[in-house]
Amino acid sequence: MKTRTLLTISAAVMATSAFAQDKSVTIASWGGSYQEAQSKALFEPAAANTGIEVKQETYGGMSDVRLQVSSGQVTLDIVASGSGSAARAAAEGLLEKLDYSVIDVSTFYPGLYTDYCVGGDVFSTVYAWNTNTYGDAGPQSWADFWDVEKFPGSRAYRGGVAGALEPALMADGVAPEDVYSVLDSEEGIERAIDKIRELKPNISVFWTSGAQHAQLMKDGEVDMTTGWNGRFDNAAKDGAMVKYSFNQALLDYDCFAVPKGAPNRDTAMAFLNEISKPEYQDDLPKYITYGPTNKAAYDTGEITAEVAMGLPSSPDNAAMQLPVSLDWYAKWETIAAEMYQEMMTE
């Protein structure tokens, strides 16, 4: 496989015009270093190995898919998406059901794929702390994050509901495996929000982007915050005094979906199967500090033990985390978001 991946994408383009027309997909992602990593690790080598021509675009998320589907003018075959966005899009009827008789997820981590969304990379929502404030002895649980006597100092917390309620319930003593059962009612959602209200006097910033929470730690503006592990890794490389723990973190993922009415639906399914293989996913960490969704990628020898120690989906790290429930987000996110915003504006 490694030898074959050295073939250039031109091998696919050089196929006959008829073949290329039958075997092509248009993929949309978010551009920048993220799509560059996807292209190098997944799209280009898979195109070379399968003969499927890949056309790449950037897009603005599921709002673009909604517009295409509603107008009946679908041009995209595969889109990269956040797991929550894909869950909501599926609930709206914007996505094709994935064909898992074609896409092999037998060695995927449980919970990192759904009927409409197959995981492409894994990240974690973690608690991070300023080592100037706490040294290496920072919080090791969400209860610690809430404990302002044991860990005095300012906090930052997410300004949106995604990834905000689960930590609050764990801080309130709910076992990780019971979090989504408790959240499966307005009373449970309110319980989580009440716990955030309790911490609110110590929250100096409600962050709204990964760049913002990383900058907060680089500037030393807060003593601890929630956020995404990859952002903190990058901040640390830039000199930020920051550490984090995977214990009780939320294991989340970005995924690939097929818009409803995709012009090359069957080819898209075949291509998703190809890029889901461990031989491709084990290359992801070479280009971006996100983990593969296929746990077999850790067995190919490409991901060293040292690199694996820092990836969210490595077996040791994944075992400490709560996988995000897309079913819960599809059912409750709209209601929970309204309740959360009410708390924010109090």
Secondary structure as a PSIPRED ss2 file (coil, helix, strand):
# PSIPRED VFORMAT (PSIPRED V4.0)

   1 M C   1.000  0.000  0.000
   2 K C   1.000  0.000  0.000
   3 T C   1.000  0.000  0.000
   4 R H   0.000  1.000  0.000
   5 T H   0.000  1.000  0.000
   6 L H   0.000  1.000  0.000
   7 L C   1.000  0.000  0.000
   8 T C   1.000  0.000  0.000
   9 I C   1.000  0.000  0.000
  10 S H   0.000  1.000  0.000
  11 A H   0.000  1.000  0.000
  12 A H   0.000  1.000  0.000
  13 V H   0.000  1.000  0.000
  14 M C   1.000  0.000  0.000
  15 A C   1.000  0.000  0.000
  16 T C   1.000  0.000  0.000
  17 S H   0.000  1.000  0.000
  18 A H   0.000  1.000  0.000
  19 F H   0.000  1.000  0.000
  20 A H   0.000  1.000  0.000
  21 Q H   0.000  1.000  0.000
  22 D H   0.000  1.000  0.000
  23 K C   1.000  0.000  0.000
  24 S E   0.000  0.000  1.000
  25 V E   0.000  0.000  1.000
  26 T E   0.000  0.000  1.000
  27 I E   0.000  0.000  1.000
  28 A E   0.000  0.000  1.000
  29 S E   0.000  0.000  1.000
  30 W C   1.000  0.000  0.000
  31 G C   1.000  0.000  0.000
  32 G H   0.000  1.000  0.000
  33 S H   0.000  1.000  0.000
  34 Y H   0.000  1.000  0.000
  35 Q H   0.000  1.000  0.000
  36 E H   0.000  1.000  0.000
  37 A H   0.000  1.000  0.000
  38 Q H   0.000  1.000  0.000
  39 S H   0.000  1.000  0.000
  40 K H   0.000  1.000  0.000
  41 A H   0.000  1.000  0.000
  42 L H   0.000  1.000  0.000
  43 F H   0.000  1.000  0.000
  44 E H   0.000  1.000  0.000
  45 P H   0.000  1.000  0.000
  46 A H   0.000  1.000  0.000
  47 A H   0.000  1.000  0.000
  48 A H   0.000  1.000  0.000
  49 N H   0.000  1.000  0.000
  50 T H   0.000  1.000  0.000
  51 G C   1.000  0.000  0.000
  52 I C   1.000  0.000  0.000
  53 E E   0.000  0.000  1.000
  54 V E   0.000  0.000  1.000
  55 K E   0.000  0.000  1.000
  56 Q E   0.000  0.000  1.000
  57 E E   0.000  0.000  1.000
  58 T E   0.000  0.000  1.000
  59 Y C   1.000  0.000  0.000
  60 G C   1.000  0.000  0.000
  61 G C   1.000  0.000  0.000
  62 M H   0.000  1.000  0.000
  63 S H   0.000  1.000  0.000
  64 D H   0.000  1.000  0.000
  65 V H   0.000  1.000  0.000
  66 R H   0.000  1.000  0.000
  67 L H   0.000  1.000  0.000
  68 Q H   0.000  1.000  0.000
  69 V H   0.000  1.000  0.000
  70 S H   0.000  1.000  0.000
  71 S H   0.000  1.000  0.000
  72 G C   1.000  0.000  0.000
  73 Q C   1.000  0.000  0.000
  74 V C   1.000  0.000  0.000
  75 T C   1.000  0.000  0.000
  76 L C   1.000  0.000  0.000
  77 D C   1.000  0.000  0.000
  78 I E   0.000  0.000  1.000
  79 V E   0.000  0.000  1.000
  80 A E   0.000  0.000  1.000
  81 S E   0.000  0.000  1.000
  82 G E   0.000  0.000  1.000
  83 S H   0.000  1.000  0.000
  84 G H   0.000  1.000  0.000
  85 S H   0.000  1.000  0.000
  86 A H   0.000  1.000  0.000
  87 A H   0.000  1.000  0.000
  88 R H   0.000  1.000  0.000
  89 A H   0.000  1.000  0.000
  90 A H   0.000  1.000  0.000
  91 A H   0.000  1.000  0.000
  92 E C   1.000  0.000  0.000
  93 G C   1.000  0.000  0.000
  94 L C   1.000  0.000  0.000
  95 L E   0.000  0.000  1.000
  96 E C   1.000  0.000  0.000
  97 K C   1.000  0.000  0.000
  98 L C   1.000  0.000  0.000
  99 D C   1.000  0.000  0.000
 100 Y C   1.000  0.000  0.000
 101 S C   1.000  0.000  0.000
 102 V C   1.000  0.000  0.000
 103 I C   1.000  0.000  0.000
 104 D C   1.000  0.000  0.000
 105 V C   1.000  0.000  0.000
 106 S C   1.000  0.000  0.000
 107 T C   1.000  0.000  0.000
 108 F E   0.000  0.000  1.000
 109 Y C   1.000  0.000  0.000
 110 P C   1.000  0.000  0.000
 111 G C   1.000  0.000  0.000
 112 L C   1.000  0.000  0.000
 113 Y E   0.000  0.000  1.000
 114 T E   0.000  0.000  1.000
 115 D C   1.000  0.000  0.000
 116 Y C   1.000  0.000  0.000
 117 C E   0.000  0.000  1.000
 118 V E   0.000  0.000  1.000
 119 G E   0.000  0.000  1.000
 120 G E   0.000  0.000  1.000
 121 D E   0.000  0.000  1.000
 122 V E   0.000  0.000  1.000
 123 F E   0.000  0.000  1.000
 124 S E   0.000  0.000  1.000
 125 T E   0.000  0.000  1.000
 126 V E   0.000  0.000  1.000
 127 Y E   0.000  0.000  1.000
 128 A E   0.000  0.000  1.000
 129 W E   0.000  0.000  1.000
 130 N E   0.000  0.000  1.000
 131 T H   0.000  1.000  0.000
 132 N H   0.000  1.000  0.000
 133 T H   0.000  1.000  0.000
 134 Y H   0.000  1.000  0.000
 135 G C   1.000  0.000  0.000
 136 D C   1.000  0.000  0.000
 137 A C   1.000  0.000  0.000
 138 G C   1.000  0.000  0.000
 139 P C   1.000  0.000  0.000
 140 Q C   1.000  0.000  0.000
 141 S C   1.000  0.000  0.000
 142 W H   0.000  1.000  0.000
 143 A H   0.000  1.000  0.000
 144 D H   0.000  1.000  0.000
 145 F H   0.000  1.000  0.000
 146 W H   0.000  1.000  0.000
 147 D C   1.000  0.000  0.000
 148 V C   1.000  0.000  0.000
 149 E C   1.000  0.000  0.000
 150 K C   1.000  0.000  0.000
 151 F C   1.000  0.000  0.000
 152 P C   1.000  0.000  0.000
 153 G C   1.000  0.000  0.000
 154 S C   1.000  0.000  0.000
 155 R E   0.000  0.000  1.000
 156 A E   0.000  0.000  1.000
 157 Y E   0.000  0.000  1.000
 158 R E   0.000  0.000  1.000
 159 G C   1.000  0.000  0.000
 160 G C   1.000  0.000  0.000
 161 V C   1.000  0.000  0.000
 162 A C   1.000  0.000  0.000
 163 G C   1.000  0.000  0.000
 164 A C   1.000  0.000  0.000
 165 L H   0.000  1.000  0.000
 166 E H   0.000  1.000  0.000
 167 P H   0.000  1.000  0.000
 168 A H   0.000  1.000  0.000
 169 L H   0.000  1.000  0.000
 170 M H   0.000  1.000  0.000
 171 A H   0.000  1.000  0.000
 172 D C   1.000  0.000  0.000
 173 G C   1.000  0.000  0.000
 174 V C   1.000  0.000  0.000
 175 A C   1.000  0.000  0.000
 176 P H   0.000  1.000  0.000
 177 E H   0.000  1.000  0.000
 178 D H   0.000  1.000  0.000
 179 V H   0.000  1.000  0.000
 180 Y H   0.000  1.000  0.000
 181 S H   0.000  1.000  0.000
 182 V H   0.000  1.000  0.000
 183 L C   1.000  0.000  0.000
 184 D C   1.000  0.000  0.000
 185 S C   1.000  0.000  0.000
 186 E H   0.000  1.000  0.000
 187 E H   0.000  1.000  0.000
 188 G H   0.000  1.000  0.000
 189 I H   0.000  1.000  0.000
 190 E H   0.000  1.000  0.000
 191 R H   0.000  1.000  0.000
 192 A H   0.000  1.000  0.000
 193 I H   0.000  1.000  0.000
 194 D H   0.000  1.000  0.000
 195 K H   0.000  1.000  0.000
 196 I H   0.000  1.000  0.000
 197 R H   0.000  1.000  0.000
 198 E H   0.000  1.000  0.000
 199 L H   0.000  1.000  0.000
 200 K H   0.000  1.000  0.000
 201 P H   0.000  1.000  0.000
 202 N H   0.000  1.000  0.000
 203 I E   0.000  0.000  1.000
 204 S E   0.000  0.000  1.000
 205 V E   0.000  0.000  1.000
 206 F E   0.000  0.000  1.000
 207 W E   0.000  0.000  1.000
 208 T C   1.000  0.000  0.000
 209 S C   1.000  0.000  0.000
 210 G H   0.000  1.000  0.000
 211 A H   0.000  1.000  0.000
 212 Q H   0.000  1.000  0.000
 213 H H   0.000  1.000  0.000
 214 A H   0.000  1.000  0.000
 215 Q H   0.000  1.000  0.000
 216 L H   0.000  1.000  0.000
 217 M H   0.000  1.000  0.000
 218 K H   0.000  1.000  0.000
 219 D H   0.000  1.000  0.000
 220 G C   1.000  0.000  0.000
 221 E C   1.000  0.000  0.000
 222 V C   1.000  0.000  0.000
 223 D C   1.000  0.000  0.000
 224 M E   0.000  0.000  1.000
 225 T E   0.000  0.000  1.000
 226 T E   0.000  0.000  1.000
 227 G E   0.000  0.000  1.000
 228 W E   0.000  0.000  1.000
 229 N H   0.000  1.000  0.000
 230 G H   0.000  1.000  0.000
 231 R H   0.000  1.000  0.000
 232 F H   0.000  1.000  0.000
 233 D H   0.000  1.000  0.000
 234 N H   0.000  1.000  0.000
 235 A H   0.000  1.000  0.000
 236 A H   0.000  1.000  0.000
 237 K H   0.000  1.000  0.000
 238 D C   1.000  0.000  0.000
 239 G C   1.000  0.000  0.000
 240 A C   1.000  0.000  0.000
 241 M C   1.000  0.000  0.000
 242 V E   0.000  0.000  1.000
 243 K E   0.000  0.000  1.000
 244 Y E   0.000  0.000  1.000
 245 S E   0.000  0.000  1.000
 246 F E   0.000  0.000  1.000
 247 N E   0.000  0.000  1.000
 248 Q E   0.000  0.000  1.000
 249 A E   0.000  0.000  1.000
 250 L E   0.000  0.000  1.000
 251 L E   0.000  0.000  1.000
 252 D E   0.000  0.000  1.000
 253 Y E   0.000  0.000  1.000
 254 D E   0.000  0.000  1.000
 255 C E   0.000  0.000  1.000
 256 F E   0.000  0.000  1.000
 257 A E   0.000  0.000  1.000
 258 V C   1.000  0.000  0.000
 259 P E   0.000  0.000  1.000
 260 K C   1.000  0.000  0.000
 261 G C   1.000  0.000  0.000
 262 A C   1.000  0.000  0.000
 263 P C   1.000  0.000  0.000
 264 N C   1.000  0.000  0.000
 265 R H   0.000  1.000  0.000
 266 D H   0.000  1.000  0.000
 267 T H   0.000  1.000  0.000
 268 A H   0.000  1.000  0.000
 269 M H   0.000  1.000  0.000
 270 A H   0.000  1.000  0.000
 271 F H   0.000  1.000  0.000
 272 L H   0.000  1.000  0.000
 273 N H   0.000  1.000  0.000
 274 E H   0.000  1.000  0.000
 275 I H   0.000  1.000  0.000
 276 S C   1.000  0.000  0.000
 277 K C   1.000  0.000  0.000
 278 P H   0.000  1.000  0.000
 279 E H   0.000  1.000  0.000
 280 Y H   0.000  1.000  0.000
 281 Q H   0.000  1.000  0.000
 282 D C   1.000  0.000  0.000
 283 D C   1.000  0.000  0.000
 284 L H   0.000  1.000  0.000
 285 P H   0.000  1.000  0.000
 286 K H   0.000  1.000  0.000
 287 Y C   1.000  0.000  0.000
 288 I C   1.000  0.000  0.000
 289 T C   1.000  0.000  0.000
 290 Y C   1.000  0.000  0.000
 291 G E   0.000  0.000  1.000
 292 P C   1.000  0.000  0.000
 293 T C   1.000  0.000  0.000
 294 N E   0.000  0.000  1.000
 295 K H   0.000  1.000  0.000
 296 A H   0.000  1.000  0.000
 297 A H   0.000  1.000  0.000
 298 Y H   0.000  1.000  0.000
 299 D H   0.000  1.000  0.000
 300 T C   1.000  0.000  0.000
 301 G C   1.000  0.000  0.000
 302 E C   1.000  0.000  0.000
 303 I C   1.000  0.000  0.000
 304 T C   1.000  0.000  0.000
 305 A H   0.000  1.000  0.000
 306 E H   0.000  1.000  0.000
 307 V H   0.000  1.000  0.000
 308 A H   0.000  1.000  0.000
 309 M C   1.000  0.000  0.000
 310 G C   1.000  0.000  0.000
 311 L C   1.000  0.000  0.000
 312 P C   1.000  0.000  0.000
 313 S C   1.000  0.000  0.000
 314 S C   1.000  0.000  0.000
 315 P H   0.000  1.000  0.000
 316 D H   0.000  1.000  0.000
 317 N H   0.000  1.000  0.000
 318 A H   0.000  1.000  0.000
 319 A C   1.000  0.000  0.000
 320 M C   1.000  0.000  0.000
 321 Q C   1.000  0.000  0.000
 322 L E   0.000  0.000  1.000
 323 P E   0.000  0.000  1.000
 324 V C   1.000  0.000  0.000
 325 S C   1.000  0.000  0.000
 326 L H   0.000  1.000  0.000
 327 D H   0.000  1.000  0.000
 328 W H   0.000  1.000  0.000
 329 Y H   0.000  1.000  0.000
 330 A H   0.000  1.000  0.000
 331 K H   0.000  1.000  0.000
 332 W H   0.000  1.000  0.000
 333 E H   0.000  1.000  0.000
 334 T H   0.000  1.000  0.000
 335 I H   0.000  1.000  0.000
 336 A H   0.000  1.000  0.000
 337 A H   0.000  1.000  0.000
 338 E H   0.000  1.000  0.000
 339 M H   0.000  1.000  0.000
 340 Y H   0.000  1.000  0.000
 341 Q H   0.000  1.000  0.000
 342 E H   0.000  1.000  0.000
 343 M H   0.000  1.000  0.000
 344 M H   0.000  1.000  0.000
 345 T C   1.000  0.000  0.000
 346 E C   1.000  0.000  0.000
